[in-house]
Amino acid sequence: MLETKTVSEIINHIKSKDLSIKEVIEYYLNIIEKLNPKINSIVSIKNKNKIVEEAEKKSNTKFCGLPIAVKDLSDVVGFYTTYGYPGTKNYSPSKNSLFVDKLLEAGITIIGKTNTAELGVGGQTINRLFGPTSNVYDVTKCAAGSSGGASTAVASGMLPFADGTDQMGSCRAPAAFANIYGFRPTTGLIASDRTFQDPKIPVLTTPGCFAKTPEDMSLLLDSIVGSNNNDPLSFDLDSQFEFSNLTDKEFSKIKIVLLEDVIENYHFEKGIIEMCNNKINKLKDYLKVESINSKLKTSDIWDSWTCFRAKGIFNDTKNMQIQNINDMSEQAIWEYNKGSKINDDDIKIAFDKKNNSLIQIEEIFKKFDFIILPSSQVFPFNKNIQYPKKINEQELDTYHRWLEVFIISSLFDLPTLTVPIGFNETGSPMGLQIIAKKGDDIKLLSFAKTYEKIYKYSNIKAKFKL
């Protein structure tokens, strides 16, 4: 009924009385009932009658009561925030995360919570409370993470859009594994509570979101972005995502760069670079694409990133007052132990390496609009394992080396959107990261709107293997 409708079209149908919000809610709930037991995207959900009742009260709002489920790392009053961790399974927040209040103000109905990696650590959506989330195109495979519950809920049609959080690709990899769009914005675009942020290290995590199309994403973003007194890094935009577009002439003048030497320094599963190059070559029919040797020291970027990330996760663990460190996931223990040894001198060295690389990044953006990189180093893998230990028989030295392709965006605070590029010969989806200069979020979404108009990936469906 609604599978081919955009969010705008659904809202217009409700406002014109062609559809009732009850019919719309029941449509989504029926899909959840059918698919969620197989995919495990949504891990808690309200009573159906309560959801309909809440949604009907919002029929005159911007979103007319459309449903969303919030990632189980963010707080929603009335739901447990479990972090997928047994030690916090009964944590009941007393206030909402900042963006959640905006969702409610816009007339969106929060129906439940989506699955996440345990404690949000690791690139796979699996935890001891709820188990793994399955890939929508092959339920034996994983959804990536840590926002895999959100991405698969959107890709499978359980939700019209969803929120996520992104530190090390947590919105970008799940989108690539689901044939949808996933966005990591500039820090502060979506306000976040930074009460426990360590001023000695950079902010690495930001709320993000998912949608089947950039147009749907734009509607959601316009409702949750903007400054908030509780977030000193938050800011307002001087225009809206919904009404920002590129003309054909403007699109043709876009300059995109592929960092050849960076690609060469990362490990990629066979077939990924070929898929990406194929799409990049096709993009050359519409805009300017170049490949360069950036001379970025990926080893310095990795050293800087792993220092800040480990220290941040160590601090988060302390702030959560987790008593039994050895009861955490393997990945969280690894980060905690590394972070516990990091001192001020280590942080200074990490900043020096970051700042030296930032100079080169800024030089690249003087010549190009966007940097382009693959949205994963591997295709979807067995959902029951935490992380791949090899890529093409190459042993990986850490649990998260397969996520290295995401850290340029996160370390240098560059807004990044995963765009779909199709499926390989076995039906596994893949995506590309389109990386913009800090603050160029609207330009990035405008690019994606034209990209979707050209390639129409929201209409391309692989066969579900349910």
Order of alpha helices (4+ residues) and beta strands (2+ residues): alpha-alpha-beta-alpha-beta-alpha-beta-beta-beta-alpha-beta-alpha-beta-beta-alpha-alpha-beta-alpha-alpha-beta-alpha-alpha-alpha-beta-beta-beta-alpha-beta-beta-alpha
